[in-house]
């Protein structure tokens, strides 16, 4: 949340946020892996879903492991490795019998999107920075000066 607030403050002050975005992208480029606690509560299909909490482990180039520690899917595990398993994530649900089965499913399958507005490939700090930069580029009153650094950096 602090990241989003920091990114909004330059624009609110009438300044171009592109330098701040460049700093975030530059700093994140050096990150190879991280572990985080992921908390979400969102509206899906017009209904407010229960609060969920998961542990997230990320490693470049996009490997993700999530394990839910609170909320209705408590105990669910997801492993996503880009380019493996036909680009499908491996899902293990909690329960006596269901925990014995691992299901491969597309990150954006209708079954997944019934519970979330975003596929697992939208999770993580890097993706958040990309989404903020894209929104900034689209909505910026500063024109091309605020384009993502990947397009403007020499």
C-alpha positions in Angstrom: 0.0 0.0 0.0 2.8 2.4 0.8 4.2 1.8 -2.7 1.0 2.9 -4.3 0.7 5.9 -2.1 4.3 6.9 -2.9 3.6 6.6 -6.6 0.5 8.8 -6.4 2.1 11.6 -4.4 4.2 13.2 -7.2 1.2 13.4 -9.5 -0.9 14.8 -6.7 1.8 17.5 -6.2 1.8 18.3 -10.0 5.1 16.5 -10.7 5.9 13.9 -13.3 6.1 10.5 -11.5 8.4 9.0 -14.1 11.6 9.5 -12.1 10.1 7.6 -9.2 8.9 4.8 -11.5 12.4 4.6 -13.0 13.8 4.2 -9.5 11.4 1.4 -8.7 12.1 -0.4 -11.9 15.9 0.0 -11.5 15.8 -1.3 -7.9 13.5 -4.2 -8.8 15.8 -5.2 -11.7 18.4 -6.2 -9.1 16.0 -8.5 -7.1 16.4 -12.2 -7.9 14.0 -13.6 -5.4 11.9 -12.7 -2.4 9.4 -14.0 0.1 6.3 -12.0 1.1 3.0 -12.3 2.9 0.2 -11.7 0.4 -3.2 -10.5 1.7 -6.2 -9.9 -0.5 -9.9 -9.3 -0.4 -11.7 -8.5 -3.6 -15.0 -8.2 -5.2 -15.6 -11.0 -7.8 -18.8 -11.3 -9.7 -20.4 -8.5 -7.6 -19.8 -10.3 -4.3 -17.2 -9.4 -1.7 -15.0 -12.5 -1.2 -13.5 -13.3 2.3 -10.1 -12.0 3.2 -7.3 -14.4 2.3 -3.7 -14.5 3.4 -0.9 -16.5 1.6 2.8 -16.8 1.7 4.4 -16.0 -1.6 7.9 -17.1 -2.7 9.1 -15.6 -6.0 12.2 -16.3 -8.0 13.2 -15.0 -11.4 12.2 -15.6 -14.2 8.7 -15.9 -12.7 8.7 -19.0 -10.6 6.0 -18.7 -7.9 4.9 -20.7 -4.9 1.9 -19.7 -2.9 0.6 -21.3 0.3 -2.6 -20.0 1.9 -2.4 -19.6 5.6 -5.7 -17.9 6.3 -9.1 -17.6 4.6 -11.4 -20.2 2.9 -8.6 -21.7 0.8 -6.4 -22.2 3.9 -3.9 -25.0 3.0 -4.1 -24.5 -0.8 -0.8 -24.6 -2.5 0.1 -23.3 -6.0 3.3 -23.8 -7.9 3.8 -21.9 -11.2 7.0 -22.3 -13.3 6.8 -20.5 -16.6 7.4 -22.8 -19.6 6.8 -26.0 -17.6 3.7 -28.2 -17.4 2.3 -26.5 -20.6 2.4 -23.2 -18.7 -0.1 -24.5 -16.2 0.1 -24.0 -12.5 0.1 -27.0 -10.2 -2.6 -26.8 -7.5 -3.0 -28.9 -4.4 -6.2 -28.3 -2.3 -6.4 -29.1 1.4 -8.4 -32.1 2.7 -7.9 -35.7 3.4 -8.4 -37.0 -0.2 -7.9 -33.8 -2.2 -4.4 -33.3 -0.7 -3.3 -36.5 -2.4 -4.1 -35.1 -5.9 -2.2 -32.3 -7.7 -4.2 -30.6 -10.5 -2.6 -28.8 -13.4 -4.7 -25.8 -14.6 -4.1 -22.7 -16.7 -3.6 -19.5 -14.6 -6.4 -17.8 -16.4 -8.9 -20.7 -16.5 -12.5 -20.0 -15.8 -12.3 -22.1 -12.6 -9.5 -19.9 -11.3 -11.2 -16.6 -12.3 -14.4 -17.6 -10.4 -12.4 -17.0 -7.2 -10.2 -14.1 -8.3 -10.2 -11.3 -10.8 -6.5 -11.9 -11.6 -4.5 -14.9 -12.7 -1.5 -16.0 -10.6 0.8 -14.4 -13.3 -0.4 -11.0 -12.0 1.0 -11.6 -8.5 4.2 -10.0 -7.3 6.1 -6.8 -6.9 7.4 -6.7 -10.5 4.0 -7.1 -12.0 2.6 -4.4 -9.7 5.3 -2.0 -10.9 4.5 -2.9 -14.5 0.8 -2.2 -14.0 1.5 1.1 -12.2 3.9 2.2 -15.0 1.3 1.2 -17.7 -1.4 3.2 -15.9 0.9 6.2 -15.5 1.8 6.1 -19.2 -1.8 5.8 -20.3 -3.2 8.5 -17.9 -0.2 10.9 -17.7 -0.6 14.6 -18.5 3.1 14.8 -19.1 3.0 12.9 -22.4 5.9 10.8 -23.5 8.2 12.0 -20.7 6.5 9.7 -18.3 6.6 6.5 -20.4 8.0 3.4 -18.8 11.7 3.5 -18.5 12.0 0.3 -20.5 10.9 2.4 -23.5 12.9 5.6 -22.8 16.1 4.5 -21.1 19.2 4.5 -23.4 
